[in-house]
């Protein structure tokens, strides 16, 4: 390309932008297409991006994949990463986690932080590769060191829970602080939890509440739920059942199953709201359907007692069984009781002892007492 042509682009482009942004985008697309068809890897990557976002041309994921692939084969690391994303999301190509892993790996080795993060995520979830927390930790660490906010949060979380590495609250606090300061709502929630529990830092309810509020403003339901719990317990705020209900209700409406279950409990007890078994039943049902073990136990108990619904031992057994399979000791104890007395099932002392034993092993004191009496 001649110096004259370069100067023409530099001087004319601002004028085109002023006249017609749409026309300018079209011109950019045309020039990019020319160089992409000549085999320039960077142009091929750029053309793929234009198709991906629909700039200067109608959005077309298949064309995006086509050009990302051409550039990726030539070793363009950004194209390799984007091609991985397309396979991961199933955009323009059939979803294929193995292919996504393959392309993320190529880009990650070259130092692309977002590829390193996604590679860590795939190892953590076992997508496209055998689950390996140690390797997930390794790749999150590489991305975090480059400043990737999501990786910093995930790295902090792994230190916090001892996943893929030895548990280290101080390291967890360090990495979560970095991500939280940059606006990561998940990191802000996790950091709030560390302040609330005194993990890696002196317990400070005021700081916990501050970080929860930052995350709650960004719509993180777990942060909203935790604020509600702090109002419930008077931690860092004046105790208020009404305020607690408001925050827990907000999280529940957005689908947080723990908040939904807790809301059900508040309706049963009339805490912060008028007592209503019917409303409690609805919230327990919603949370139970999402797999919340505590809600499944509570729902089973309502069927068992006929609270907010017609008594039905069969339904009670059904929901308590779901919770018991998730190691909920209260549900396991209740199943033992049902087998012991023949409620909703054929009486079976052997199975009763089995469920009492499971509950006792999980720390249920009453189950242990019953077992001792059955000996």
C-alpha positions as CSV (number, residue, x, y, z in Angstrom):
1,X,0.0,0.0,0.0
2,X,1.5,3.4,-1.0
3,X,2.0,6.3,1.4
4,X,-0.5,8.3,-0.7
5,X,-3.2,5.8,-0.2
6,X,-2.6,5.7,3.6
7,X,-2.8,9.5,3.8
8,X,-6.0,9.4,1.8
9,X,-7.6,7.0,4.3
10,X,-6.4,9.1,7.3
11,X,-7.7,12.4,6.0
12,X,-10.9,11.2,4.3
13,X,-12.2,8.8,7.0
14,X,-13.1,11.6,9.5
15,X,-15.1,13.3,6.7
16,X,-16.9,10.1,5.9
17,X,-17.8,9.6,9.5
18,X,-19.2,13.1,9.7
19,X,-21.2,12.6,6.6
20,X,-22.6,9.1,7.0
21,X,-21.6,6.6,9.7
22,X,-23.5,3.9,7.9
23,X,-21.7,4.5,4.6
24,X,-18.3,4.6,6.4
25,X,-19.1,1.2,8.0
26,X,-19.9,-0.2,4.5
27,X,-16.6,1.2,3.2
28,X,-14.7,-0.4,6.1
29,X,-16.4,-3.7,5.3
30,X,-15.6,-3.5,1.6
31,X,-11.9,-2.8,2.2
32,X,-11.6,-5.5,4.9
33,X,-13.2,-8.0,2.5
34,X,-10.7,-7.2,-0.2
35,X,-7.7,-7.8,2.1
36,X,-9.3,-10.8,3.7
37,X,-9.9,-12.4,0.3
38,X,-6.2,-11.8,-0.5
39,X,-5.3,-14.0,2.5
40,X,-4.4,-11.4,5.2
41,X,-5.0,-13.1,8.5
42,X,-5.7,-9.9,10.4
43,X,-8.2,-8.8,7.8
44,X,-9.9,-12.2,7.9
45,X,-10.2,-11.9,11.7
46,X,-11.6,-8.4,11.3
47,X,-14.1,-9.5,8.7
48,X,-15.2,-12.3,10.9
49,X,-15.8,-9.7,13.7
50,X,-17.8,-7.5,11.3
51,X,-20.1,-10.5,10.4
52,X,-20.3,-11.4,14.1
53,X,-21.6,-8.1,15.3
54,X,-23.3,-7.1,12.1
55,X,-21.3,-4.0,11.3
56,X,-21.4,-2.8,7.7
57,X,-23.1,-6.0,6.8
58,X,-26.1,-8.0,8.1
59,X,-25.1,-10.2,11.1
60,X,-24.1,-13.7,9.9
61,X,-22.6,-16.1,12.4
62,X,-21.8,-18.7,9.7
63,X,-19.8,-16.2,7.8
64,X,-18.1,-15.1,11.0
65,X,-17.1,-18.7,11.7
66,X,-15.8,-19.0,8.1
67,X,-13.5,-16.0,8.4
68,X,-12.4,-16.7,12.0
69,X,-11.4,-20.2,10.9
70,X,-9.3,-18.9,8.0
71,X,-7.5,-16.5,10.3
72,X,-7.2,-19.1,13.1
73,X,-5.6,-21.6,10.8
74,X,-3.0,-19.0,9.9
75,X,-2.3,-18.6,13.7
76,X,-4.2,-15.4,14.5
77,X,-4.7,-15.8,18.2
78,X,-7.7,-13.5,18.5
79,X,-9.4,-15.5,15.7
80,X,-8.6,-18.7,17.5
81,X,-10.2,-17.4,20.7
82,X,-13.3,-16.1,18.8
83,X,-13.7,-19.4,17.0
84,X,-13.6,-21.1,20.4
85,X,-16.4,-18.8,21.6
86,X,-18.5,-19.6,18.5
87,X,-18.2,-23.4,19.2
88,X,-18.8,-22.8,22.9
89,X,-22.1,-20.9,22.2
90,X,-23.1,-22.8,19.1
91,X,-23.2,-19.6,17.0
92,X,-22.9,-20.3,13.3
93,X,-21.8,-23.8,14.0
94,X,-23.1,-26.8,16.0
95,X,-22.2,-26.4,19.6
96,X,-19.1,-28.4,20.3
97,X,-17.3,-28.1,23.6
98,X,-14.4,-30.2,22.5
99,X,-13.7,-27.9,19.5
100,X,-14.2,-24.9,21.8
101,X,-11.6,-26.3,24.1
102,X,-9.2,-27.0,21.2
103,X,-9.3,-23.4,20.0
104,X,-9.2,-21.8,23.4
105,X,-6.1,-23.9,24.1
106,X,-4.3,-22.5,21.1
107,X,-5.1,-18.9,22.0
108,X,-4.4,-19.5,25.7
109,X,-0.9,-20.8,25.1
110,X,-0.2,-17.6,23.2
111,X,-1.3,-15.5,26.2
112,X,-4.8,-14.3,25.3
113,X,-6.2,-13.7,28.8
114,X,-9.9,-14.3,27.9
115,X,-8.9,-17.6,26.3
116,X,-7.1,-18.6,29.5
117,X,-10.1,-17.7,31.5
118,X,-12.4,-19.7,29.3
119,X,-10.0,-22.6,29.3
120,X,-10.0,-22.5,33.1
121,X,-13.8,-22.4,33.1
122,X,-14.0,-25.5,30.9
123,X,-11.6,-27.4,33.2
124,X,-13.7,-26.3,36.2
125,X,-17.0,-27.4,34.7
126,X,-15.7,-30.4,32.8
127,X,-16.9,-29.1,29.4
128,X,-15.0,-30.5,26.4
129,X,-12.4,-32.0,28.7
130,X,-12.3,-34.1,31.9
131,X,-13.0,-31.9,35.0
132,X,-9.7,-30.9,36.6
133,X,-9.8,-28.2,39.3
134,X,-6.0,-28.0,39.5
135,X,-5.8,-27.1,35.8
136,X,-8.7,-24.7,36.1
137,X,-6.8,-23.0,39.0
138,X,-3.7,-22.8,36.8
139,X,-5.4,-21.1,33.9
140,X,-7.4,-18.8,36.1
141,X,-4.1,-17.8,37.7
142,X,-2.5,-16.9,34.3
143,X,-5.5,-14.9,33.2
144,X,-5.8,-13.2,36.6
145,X,-2.2,-12.2,36.5
146,X,-2.9,-10.3,33.2
147,X,-5.8,-8.4,34.9
148,X,-8.8,-10.5,33.7
149,X,-11.5,-9.5,36.2
150,X,-13.6,-12.7,35.9
151,X,-10.5,-14.8,36.3
152,X,-9.5,-12.8,39.4
153,X,-12.9,-13.5,40.9
154,X,-12.8,-17.2,40.1
155,X,-9.2,-17.5,41.4
156,X,-10.3,-15.9,44.6
157,X,-13.3,-18.2,44.9
158,X,-11.1,-21.3,44.4
159,X,-8.7,-20.0,47.2
160,X,-11.8,-19.3,49.4
161,X,-13.2,-22.8,49.0
162,X,-10.0,-24.8,48.6
163,X,-10.9,-26.0,45.1
164,X,-7.9,-26.9,43.0
165,X,-5.6,-25.5,45.6
166,X,-5.1,-25.3,49.4
167,X,-7.7,-23.1,51.0
168,X,-6.2,-19.7,51.7
169,X,-8.5,-17.0,52.9
170,X,-5.9,-14.3,52.7
171,X,-5.2,-15.1,49.0
172,X,-8.9,-15.3,48.3
173,X,-9.4,-11.9,49.9
174,X,-6.5,-10.4,47.9
175,X,-7.9,-11.6,44.5
176,X,-11.5,-10.9,45.2
177,X,-10.6,-7.4,46.3
178,X,-8.9,-6.8,42.9
179,X,-11.9,-7.9,41.0
180,X,-14.4,-6.2,43.2
181,X,-12.6,-2.9,42.9
182,X,-13.0,-3.2,39.1
183,X,-16.7,-3.6,39.4
184,X,-17.2,-7.4,39.3
185,X,-20.6,-8.0,40.9
186,X,-19.8,-11.6,41.7
187,X,-16.5,-10.6,43.4
188,X,-18.3,-7.9,45.3
189,X,-20.7,-10.5,46.6
190,X,-17.9,-12.9,47.5
191,X,-15.9,-10.2,49.2
192,X,-19.0,-9.2,51.2
193,X,-19.3,-12.7,52.4
194,X,-15.7,-12.8,53.5
195,X,-16.2,-9.6,55.5
196,X,-19.4,-11.0,57.0
197,X,-17.8,-14.2,58.0
198,X,-14.4,-12.8,58.9
199,X,-12.6,-14.9,56.4
200,X,-9.1,-13.6,55.6
201,X,-10.0,-10.3,57.2
202,X,-11.4,-9.0,60.5
203,X,-15.1,-9.4,60.5
204,X,-16.8,-6.2,59.5
205,X,-20.5,-6.1,58.9
206,X,-20.4,-2.5,57.7
207,X,-17.9,-3.4,54.9
208,X,-19.9,-6.6,54.2
209,X,-23.1,-4.6,53.7
210,X,-21.3,-2.0,51.6
211,X,-20.0,-4.7,49.1
212,X,-23.4,-6.5,49.1
213,X,-25.1,-3.2,48.2
214,X,-22.7,-2.6,45.3
215,X,-23.4,-6.1,43.9
216,X,-27.2,-5.8,44.7
217,X,-27.4,-2.6,42.5
218,X,-26.0,-4.7,39.7
219,X,-28.8,-7.2,40.2
220,X,-26.9,-10.0,42.0
221,X,-29.7,-11.9,43.7
222,X,-27.3,-13.6,46.2
223,X,-26.2,-10.2,47.4
224,X,-29.8,-9.0,47.7
225,X,-30.6,-12.2,49.7
226,X,-27.6,-11.7,52.0
227,X,-28.6,-8.1,52.7
228,X,-32.0,-9.4,53.7
229,X,-30.4,-11.9,56.1
230,X,-28.3,-9.1,57.6
231,X,-31.4,-7.1,58.3
232,X,-33.0,-10.3,59.8
233,X,-30.0,-10.7,62.2
234,X,-29.3,-7.0,62.8
235,X,-25.8,-7.3,61.4
236,X,-24.4,-3.9,60.5
237,X,-27.9,-2.5,60.5
238,X,-30.8,-2.0,62.8
239,X,-32.7,-5.3,62.9
240,X,-35.8,-5.2,60.8
241,X,-38.0,-8.1,59.7
242,X,-39.8,-5.8,57.3
243,X,-36.6,-4.7,55.5
244,X,-35.4,-8.3,55.6
245,X,-38.6,-9.4,53.8
246,X,-38.2,-6.6,51.2
247,X,-34.7,-7.7,50.2
248,X,-35.4,-11.4,50.3
249,X,-38.5,-10.9,48.3
250,X,-36.6,-9.0,45.7
251,X,-34.1,-11.8,45.3
252,X,-36.9,-14.4,45.3
253,X,-38.7,-12.7,42.5
254,X,-35.5,-12.8,40.4
255,X,-35.3,-16.6,40.8
256,X,-32.9,-17.1,43.7
257,X,-34.0,-20.5,45.1
258,X,-32.5,-20.0,48.5
259,X,-34.3,-16.7,48.8
260,X,-37.5,-18.3,47.6
261,X,-37.2,-21.0,50.3
262,X,-36.5,-18.4,53.0
263,X,-39.4,-16.4,51.8
264,X,-41.6,-19.4,52.3
265,X,-40.3,-19.8,55.9
266,X,-41.1,-16.1,56.6
267,X,-44.7,-16.7,55.3
268,X,-45.1,-19.7,57.5
269,X,-43.9,-17.9,60.6
270,X,-45.4,-14.5,59.7
271,X,-42.0,-12.8,60.0
272,X,-41.9,-9.4,58.3
273,X,-45.2,-10.2,56.6
274,X,-48.7,-11.5,57.4
275,X,-48.7,-15.3,58.0
276,X,-49.9,-17.3,55.0
277,X,-49.5,-21.0,54.5
278,X,-50.8,-20.7,51.0
279,X,-48.1,-18.2,50.0
280,X,-45.5,-20.3,51.8
281,X,-46.6,-23.3,49.8
282,X,-46.2,-21.4,46.5
283,X,-42.7,-20.2,47.3
284,X,-41.6,-23.6,48.6
285,X,-42.9,-25.1,45.4
286,X,-41.1,-22.6,43.2
287,X,-37.8,-23.2,45.0
288,X,-38.3,-27.0,45.2
289,X,-38.8,-27.2,41.4
290,X,-35.3,-25.6,41.0
291,X,-33.8,-28.3,43.1
292,X,-33.4,-26.5,46.5
293,X,-33.2,-29.4,49.0
294,X,-34.4,-27.3,52.0
295,X,-37.4,-26.2,50.0
296,X,-38.2,-29.8,49.0
297,X,-38.1,-30.7,52.6
298,X,-40.3,-27.8,53.6
299,X,-42.7,-28.6,50.8
300,X,-42.8,-32.3,51.8
301,X,-43.5,-31.2,55.4
302,X,-46.5,-29.1,54.2
303,X,-48.0,-32.0,52.3
304,X,-47.3,-34.2,55.4
305,X,-49.1,-31.8,57.8
306,X,-51.7,-30.5,55.3
307,X,-50.5,-26.9,55.6
308,X,-51.6,-24.6,52.8
309,X,-52.6,-27.7,50.9
310,X,-54.7,-30.9,51.3
311,X,-52.7,-33.4,53.3
312,X,-51.1,-36.0,51.0
313,X,-48.6,-38.5,52.4
314,X,-47.7,-39.7,48.9
315,X,-46.7,-36.2,47.8
316,X,-44.9,-35.6,51.0
317,X,-42.9,-38.8,50.4
318,X,-42.1,-37.7,46.8
319,X,-40.6,-34.4,47.8
320,X,-38.9,-35.6,51.0
321,X,-37.3,-38.3,48.8
322,X,-35.9,-35.7,46.5
323,X,-34.4,-33.8,49.4
324,X,-33.1,-36.9,51.1
325,X,-31.2,-37.8,47.9
326,X,-29.4,-34.5,48.3
327,X,-28.4,-35.5,51.8
328,X,-30.8,-33.2,53.6
329,X,-30.8,-34.8,57.1
330,X,-34.3,-33.5,58.1
331,X,-35.8,-35.1,55.0
332,X,-33.9,-38.3,55.7
333,X,-35.3,-38.4,59.2
334,X,-38.8,-37.7,58.0
335,X,-38.5,-40.6,55.5
336,X,-37.4,-42.8,58.3
337,X,-40.6,-41.7,60.2
338,X,-42.8,-42.4,57.2
339,X,-41.4,-46.0,56.8
340,X,-41.5,-46.5,60.5
341,X,-45.2,-45.7,60.7
342,X,-46.3,-46.7,57.2
343,X,-47.4,-43.1,56.2
344,X,-47.7,-42.9,52.4
345,X,-45.7,-46.1,52.0
346,X,-45.8,-49.7,53.1
347,X,-44.4,-50.0,56.6
348,X,-40.8,-51.1,56.5
349,X,-38.6,-51.1,59.6
350,X,-35.5,-52.0,57.7
351,X,-35.8,-49.0,55.4
352,X,-36.8,-46.8,58.4
353,X,-33.6,-47.7,60.1
354,X,-31.6,-47.1,56.9
355,X,-33.0,-43.5,56.6
356,X,-32.6,-42.9,60.4
357,X,-29.0,-43.9,60.0
358,X,-28.4,-41.6,57.1
359,X,-29.9,-38.7,59.0
360,X,-27.9,-39.6,62.1
361,X,-24.6,-39.8,60.1
362,X,-25.4,-36.3,58.8
363,X,-25.8,-35.0,62.4
364,X,-29.5,-35.3,63.1
365,X,-29.6,-35.8,66.9
366,X,-33.3,-37.0,67.1
367,X,-32.6,-39.7,64.4
368,X,-29.7,-41.0,66.6
369,X,-32.0,-41.2,69.6
370,X,-34.6,-43.1,67.7
371,X,-32.0,-45.5,66.4
372,X,-30.8,-46.1,70.0
373,X,-34.3,-46.9,71.1
374,X,-34.8,-49.3,68.1
375,X,-31.7,-51.4,69.1
